[in-house]
Amino acid sequence: MKSFYRNKIINGIEYVYEITPYYDSDTKKVRQKSRYIGKDQDGKIVKVREKKLKDVFSYGEFLPIEQIIKYYKLDKFLIKELGKTQSKAVFAICVARLLRGLSL
């Protein structure tokens, strides 16, 4: 069975769904699954919902370096000497250099 598109009007807005028929062996009937595609605007399908990418971040490797910075109070020293924004940049460069060891 081939899938097809169906337009549904909900609250005055026309939406497009992909309908895929399948055979349900329990009830012995043909059923349909629908999947949202987007809105129909001037004959063109405009996607409203986009899939959100899930990001995974690992902070475990930063914890020992953060503890060393706090133990020796390097953050307070650099903020006093350089200011808040420049000290953040210096810490970011130092941590990147310690963890990756690559050229800047």
Helices and strands as residue ranges (DSSP letters): E 4-10, E 13-24, E 29-41, E 44-46, H 63-71, H 74-82, H 84-100
